[in-house]
Amino acid sequence: MNKELREVRILMLGESGVGKTSLILSLVSEQFLDDTEDANFDLPAKLEPITIPAEVTLEKIPGLIIDFSFREQTDQDLVNEIEKASVICLVYSIDSEESKQKLSTFWLPKIEEIENTQFKSSSNFQDQSQFKRPIVIVGNKTDTDFDRNSPTQDGIIIQLVRSFSQIETCVMCSAKTLKNVPEVFYYAQKSVLYPTAPVYDVDKKQLTLLGVKCFSRIFKLCDMDNDGRLNDSELNEFQLKCFGVSLSSSSLQEVKSLLRSNSENLIENEITLKGFLHLQMLFFKKGRHETSWTVLKKFGYAKTLSLSQEYTSISMKIPDSCSIELSQKCYEFLQFLFNKYDQDNDGCLNEKELGELFSVCPIVPWGKDVHNTVETNLDGSITFCGYLSQWILTTYFDIKTSAEHLAYLGYNNFFNETLNSAYIGKLF
């Protein structure tokens, strides 16, 4: 699927007669159109693609609803549509056990087969999860049976959710009464923009390992004094950066009250890393995915939970007659980092302190040989002068690596600016 999302492509799948087309028509017309009751209306086998305008969607990204019918389309058409889809709405009728059974015996295995084939045929070395579309299970025709409106009481649906991690949610609706029809497409868009699977393991009811890694980096970047806790000032700064509003005193106490169930979440009334991770987990448990995803995006993460190219690269055009150097702002940031991790205040970074500084990066970029190439004290710890000289050297020979390291270390969020401001061009 495209890394840069320009539209949310919603593919409607399911057995013939379950109401896929009727759901789309009910959404668009806000009334139920039935060819059995209206002689002047002929329900088509499938509709042409329907656009959901950007102004009425989440994050102002337009939606495109794709209807599918084997009455007019082939197996190859199904392959093509699944490969292009952002999300799949898998519809069954609650008055048809066969249509429900077909979810597990045909549709879900077929989707999995097509996605696996797409992954194997890809020429790029990518994470297989990138080819897994989120799925919304849609139980239509609730108007026919009021006793079967809850998917949490349906053994077949419960088993499907447990077996297929791609299933984001289940929505019970009625195209006839319009019940929950807008919600079907809302949750479809939400599953693409704020996906669960990369961050939260529904079965284990905990953050994924990758989710923990990302939120741990964010916590460390916000822990300005490097004491392993977020005090009220740091927490408020985090809130301002991510959401643009300050935390009121009552909101701050409410957050902390959620954490008091475990003594490890708070130390001296300040939030620990464990407490911070617990908060993010609670957001997913309560269906507030957008809250945690707002945080992740603010700190540079794309849907795959890798830092986006926009966040880790510069867009400056440097003429051949110029070299690129660190700006004054960048020197200020590097000095802040040095002071933050110089825990013993000796004006140097020992091996442990240097490891802590780069713990938010995928790897420690400076090997042990750095101690032989830059200025150190008698104990082999890198002085501030040596630290800066290594940054200057890296920038001169490999600007791409320099920019990526600054991004992981939080330069963008420290100044709320792009990496462009970290560099200046100078004439040779």
Secondary structure, 3 states (H helix, E strand, C coil): CCCCCCCEEEEEEECCCCCHHHHHHHHHHCCCCCCCCCCCCCCCCCCCCEEECHHHCHHHCCEEEEECCCCCCCHHHHHHHHHHCCEEEEEEECCCHHHHHHHHHHHHHHHHHHHHHHHHHCCCCCCHHHHCCCEEEEEECHHHCCCCCCHHHCHHHHHHHHHCCCEEEEEECCCCCCCCHHHHHHHHHHHHHCCCCCCEECCCCEECHHHHHHHHHHHHHHCCCCCCEECHHHHHHHHHHHHCCCCCHHHHHHHHHHHCCCHHHEECCEEEHHHHHHHHHHHHHCCCHHHHHHHHHHCCECCCCCECHHHHCCCCCCCCCEEEEECHHHHHHHHHHHHHHCCCCCCEECHHHHHHHHHHCCCCCCCHHHHHCCCECCCCCEEHHHHHHHHHHHHHHCHHHHHHHHHHCCHHHHHCCCHHHHEEEEEC
